[in-house]
């Protein structure tokens, strides 16, 4: 090979190397994807009509209800919750906390505004609601799972976990009408927390039960949080510090503060007690 040919090849190789360097230097670093929004409230309001008697409520079916007293439970509420977040919803009695949770679970609907909820919701609101008193604890587990639309294979797995978690012994095969209130709560919590939810909603559920069971429940909730399950928690005590990263503070149906747990407890120290 002649000197001229070698020099030409060297220049060509150098040019290719330079082009590769330029390509690397201008390579676009992919942006981190934002966690997806799993719950969204946009300008949501909820108005209830209050009746003085059942007779008045019955009459409202046939007459214009404008003359009856109206109560605005939520007033133009907007917020977003991302997948995997654990959020406390705080406020005094009557602030609208339970109304928010009921709308997320589909029990109540807004008078105006838009609500978006993605995924399976498991709600620890009325823990013992929906139990059939004449069915056994085991039968109630399967019944609740069928209501959620779960398949047999998944129900079998949930049944094992719920029975182990409730720890009711031989009472699991006895009618629920023979249970004490504490046993019903154990069964209700065990079912709801083991249905593999995308969103877990808790409304004062840990204010009941003995200390050992509360500890067991808290450990299970922390396990769900570690699995990137979204948790919404309503409480009036310092339990919120054990689970929640962020807070939404409601007052008279309005969001008056939204921020980190540290900021919230500094601004509203009564919830740290």
N, C-alpha and C positions, 0 to 999 in steps of 0.2 A: 504494500500500500504506500502511495507517495505521501510526502510531507503535507502537500496541499490538501489531500483527501483527509488525512488525520486531523489537521487543524479544523477543517469544515465539520468533522464529526464531533470534535471537542466543543465547538461553538454550539452545535445542535443540542448536545447533551446538557450544556450549561443553561441553554434557553429553556429546556424542558424542566430542569431543576428549579429555575427561577419561577416558572409558571406554577409549579406545585407549591412552592413557598407562598406565593401570592394567594393561591386557592385556600391554603390552610389559614393564612392570616385574616382572610375575609369570610371564613366559615362562620355561619350564624349559630350562636349557642342557643339551643332551644329554651324557651321560657318555662318556668315552673308553672304547671297548670293550677289554677285556683280550685279549691275544693268546691264541689257542686252544691248548689243551693237545694236543700231538701225540704225546707218550710219557708214560705213567703206570705206575709200579710201586706196588702196594699190598700191603704185608706179604708180599713175595715171598721164598720160601726154595727152595733147590735142594739136594737130597741125592743124591750119587753113591755107588753101591756099588763098592768096590774089591776086585778079585780078584787072587789071587796067581799065577794061571795061567789059560790058556785052558780047561783042563780044569775048573777050579773055576767059571769063568764058564758053561760048558756045563751043569754040574750044577745051577746055580742056576735053569735053565729048568724043572727038575722038582721041586726041593726048596725049602723055605722059605729065603729069603735073609736072614732076620733074624740068622743067626749070622755073616754076612760083615761085614767092616769097612765102616762108613759114613763118608763125608766130607761135611760140610756146607759147600758152596761159597758159598752165600748164606744169610744168616740174618735174616729179617724186614726186608728192604730196601724202603724206600718213598721215592719222589721223583717229581717232575713236571718235564717239559721242554716249554717253549712253542715254538710255531712261530717259526722264524727265529733261535733261540738257537744259540750255539756253545758247547758244554760239554765240558770235559775230565774224563775219568774216571781218577782217579789212585790209586795204591797200589802196594805192593811185589808181587813175584811171589807168586802164590797168594792174592792178596787178593780175587779174584772178578771182576776187570775183564772178562776175556774171556767169562766166563759171562754177565754182563749183556749184552754185545754180541751173543752168540749167541742169547739170548732175544729181543732186539729184532729180530734178523733172521729169527727163526723156526727156527733150527737146533736149539735146545734149548728145553725147556718146563719151567715151574716145578713143583716138587713140591707147593707150596701157594702161595696168594696169587693176585692178579689183575694181568695185564699188558694195557695198551691201547696200540696203535701204529696211527697213522693215516697212510696214504699209502704211496708206493713207497719202498722202502728199497734203497739201493745200498751194499754192504759191501766195504770194502777190507781183508778179513781174510786169506784165503788167495788172493793175487792171481792165482796161476796155476792154482788149482783149477778143475776142470771143462773144461780144454782137451782137445781130442782131438789126440793127437800126430800122427796121419796127415792131419788137415785143415790147410789153409793158415791163415795169420793172418786173412785176409779171411773165410774160411768160419767160423772160430771166432767172429769178431765177430757175424756173422749168427746163428750157432747160439745164442750166449748171449742175444741179443736175443729170439729166438723162445722160449727157455726162460722169459724174463720176461713173455711174452705180448704183446709189442709188435707193432704192425701194420707192413706192408711200407713204407708211406710214412715212418713214424718210423724204421724200421730203416735205410732208405737214407740218411737225414740223419745218424743216429748213426754209420753206417759211414764216411762222409766225414770227420766230426770225429775219430773214433778213429784212422783211418789217418794223418791229418795230425798228431795229437797224439803217436802212437807213433813216428812218423818212422823207420820201419824200411826205407824205400826198397823195392828190388825183393824183399826178403825177405818182404814182406806176402803175396806169392803163392807162398811156399814152405811146405812142411810144418813145423808147429811143432816136430817132433822135431829139426829142424836148427838150432833157435834156441839161443843161449846163455841162461844163467839171467837175465842182464840184459835181453835182448830179450823174454823171456817176461814179466818184470815190467813192462816198458814197455807191452806189449800188454794185460796184465791191468789196469793202472791206466787206460790210455786207454779201455778198454771201460766199466769201472765208473763212471768219473767223467763220462762223456758220455751216460749213460742217462736224463738229466733226472729225478733222484731228488727226493723230498720230504725225505728224510732220508739224509744221507751218514755212514756209519760207517767210521772209520779206526782200524785197530789196528796201530800201529808200521809202517805202510806206507812212511813216508818215511825209514826207517832204512836203506833199500837204494837202490842206484842212484848214478849220478855226480852231481856238484855241479850241473851245468847242468840235468839232468833234475829234480832235487829242486826247484830254483828254479822251473822250469816248473810242477811239480805244486803248489807253494805258491801261485803266482799263480792257478792254476785254482781251488783251494780258496777263496781269498779272493774270487774272482769269484762263486762259488756262494753264499758268505755274503752278499755284497752283493745277491744276488737273493732273499734271505729264505729260503734253504734251511737246514734244521736240520742242524748238524754235531756229531757226537760223536767225540771224539778221545782215543785212549789212547796215551800216550807216557811214556818215562822221562827225557826230556831237555827242554831249554828251548824246543823247537818249540811247546809248548803256548801260550807267550806270544804267538806270532804269530797265533793264530786264536781263542783261547777267551776268553769273557767271564766264565764261571762254572765252578766246579769241584765235583765230587763225589768225596770222598776215602773209599776203602774200606780196611778193615783186617780181616783174618780173616772176610771175608764180611759185614761190617756197615758201614753208612754212619756214619762217626765225625765227619765234617765236611762242610758244604755251604756255599759262599759265593762271593764274587767272586774273580777271579784274584789281585788284589792281596792280599786277606786270606789266601788259600791259600798264596801264596809267602812271605808273612811268617811264617805258622805252620809251613810245611814248606819251608824254604829249599833243601833238597837238590834240589828239582825245578826250581830256577832255574839250576842249573849246566849 
